[in-house]
Structure formats: C-alpha cells, structure tokens
C-alpha cells in the first residue's frame, strides 16, 4: 500500500492538471484513458447488444395494414337544391372534417359492431356477448371504454399530399386482423356518411312533397275559378291558351286581349312573387333540416370554417383526455386543464351551431320579408287593376293566380324530382381506391433503429 500511494497521488495530480488546462488533452491521452477502461466499455456494449437482441426476439411484432379512399367534394350538392340554398363546401375543410369523422367514436363503434363473432374474438380476444358495443349505446363499461380507446389509438388517417386521397391504417399483432379492421372501418364510414347525407336530403324532400299537396289544391281551385269567371262573363282567350288548362312548365302564358300597363305590371309582380315564394319555401326547408342541432350534420350540410375547427379541436381534446385518464388519476392537474378546455370547446361548438342556425333563420326571415314586400306591391297593383277595369282586372287576377299556382307547382315538382336523383348521387362523395391486404413485414419493433 505504501508503494501504491505515490502512484495514486501522481494520477490525481495529472487529472487535476488536465482539468485546469483543457488544451493539454491530446488524442494520445484520450486513447490511454479509453484503454484503461476498455473492459468496462466492452462489457457495456455487450450488455446493450444482448438487451436489444432479447427485446427484438421477445417483443410482439406489430403489423400495419393500409387502405386508401378518395374524397371528392365536387360531387356534393346542397340537399339537391344547390342553386337555391347555398354554395358547395370548401374542399380542404371537407377533407379535414372527414378525417376527424373517420376517427370518431361513432365510426369506431359501428366498425366493431359490424364484426362477426369470430372476427370480434380475433381482434378483442374476448366474448362479443360481454364486450361488444351496441350501436347508439349511451353508457359504456370501463372494459368497453378501454377497448374503444385502444381501437381508436391504432387508427391512422393521413392525407396524401396534393391529392384527394386519404390513407387509412390500423396496427395489430395479427396481420390478417389489421387488414380486416381497416376494410370494416372504411365500410362503416362509407355506410354512415351515405346514410347521414341521404337521410337529410330525404327529410327535406318529404317536407317539400307535403307542401306540394296544398299547392296542387290551390292550382286546381284557381283554374276552376278562372273557368267559372270566363263562362259567367263570356270571356274567350285570344292567343293565350285555354284558361282552364294548365300552363306549361316555366310560365303560364299571357292574355293578349287583357294586356295593358296595369296588367303587365301585375304579371311582372306575379313572376317576382312566385320566385320569392319558391325561395322562401326552400329556405324554410333548409332551416327545418338544421333543427336537430347535430354539429356533424350542420358541418356537412352548411359548411362553416369555425365549426369544423371546433369539431377538430374537440376530437383532439377527447383523445388527450382519454390518454391522460388511463395513465393518471382524476386529481392530476393537466387532466383538469384538458377537461376545462373540453368544456370550453363544447361551448364553442354550441355557439357555432347557434350561429349557423341563426344564419339560416336570417336567410329565411329575409326571404319572408321579400315575399311580403312583393305581396304588398302585388296587392296594391291589384287594386289599381280593379280601378282601371274591374272585370278585366278580375280576369287578370284569376289568370295570374292560376298561372302562379301552376308555375310554382311545376317548379317545385322539378326540384323535388331533381333532389330525389341528387340524393343518391351527391351522397356518394367517397370512393374506395385500395382495399387493405395482410402485411408481410411488421412495422414494430424497428430492428434497424434498435
């Protein structure tokens, strides 16, 4: 020990000199230091290599199946009545919205519900009678919540740059299950999207159909009154078509024998009033379709950038809350902060929904005001026509009422038929490009990275 003491003191002095003057450290000094600890370094390298090898051998390989779909916003109509109810959706906003919908709880639950018992057991490794989630369920058990969270966590949705294509992925230890889930997920999304949009169009079409029943009665009554008036006053139509027959589509013809300044003005106001009535009816149909307060439906039918952004934030916050809730307790401060943000976002969504409904109500009120204004002018012009020539004016009024009723009925009948066709065509805005196949190579663990 007496001979080792000076050696230790000498080495400590050398280290002190090296720390005091870093410029004195040469490559040779570094090599000598590494040489003194070479066996420790070799031991650490061997240990790390063994741990990495064991991890690669023992870790469960994860496979990722991929499919792709195309979102075509150009095929969307506004309830099949795009020329009267509004402008089409913005392409980027629609694609972002559809990406959020693909990872929503509704699509995930519908996907799980669509699995057969055997497929459900392959994925969840549990009995579907005890763990399956019914469509429309409002309360889930902790086990079901955990399964739903894990299911959504393994879903990936990305947009292929500069295209309308979305790439949908799903990760699972079983490559066949991963491919099966992706294909079921896309089928559930397509089914839900079609049902939502088609159902909204059908709802408005049914309401318009009921309105047309009263219009048909009004048209028949107007034609009957005109025919009785002609017969009572011995009035014949000269060049304008039979007074008792229905007018052609797009107009009701004119009465040359009754033509003068008052009746011409009356006919012009009648045309404008007819258009205003058609606009008011369609605006009322749009306002009624928004009555269920469903943010997803409002976002799809009446696009709003603020509402789409709020829905995207809501999904992100729900995912953050579920991730924190599974790792930490309810007293974890960030969890309370995320919950407060969720409440704020929910309030923002309610406000945006209210704004959309307010906008629709304002458009409807404006259409009502225009119709009432034209109706007032029409009534005023009617009195002038009576003063000019009571019988001629009365004939013109009856003729105008018959033409107006027929024109409005024919216009709405055409729109209703168009809506029925567009209901099916415009609901199919998503097309499957590539189905998922069972992958051959796992994506985890990454052996080259390890």
KALINNOR-V138657 format. One record per run of one state. SS is the DSSP state (H for helix, E for strand, - for the rest). FROM is the first residue (numbers start at 1). TO is the last residue. Records with the same first field share a line. If there is no record, write none. Layout:
SS=FROM-TO, FROM-TO
This chain:
-=1-1, 21-21, 25-26, 37-37, 59-61, 72-72, 76-81, 86-90, 103-104, 115-116, 125-127, 132-141, 154-154, 160-164, 173-174, 234-255, 259-260, 290-294, 302-304, 328-332, 389-389, 428-429, 435-443, 445-450
H=2-20, 22-24, 27-36, 38-58, 73-75, 82-85, 91-102, 105-114, 117-124, 128-131, 142-153, 175-233, 256-258, 261-289, 295-301, 305-327, 333-388, 390-427
E=62-71, 155-159, 165-172, 430-434, 444-444
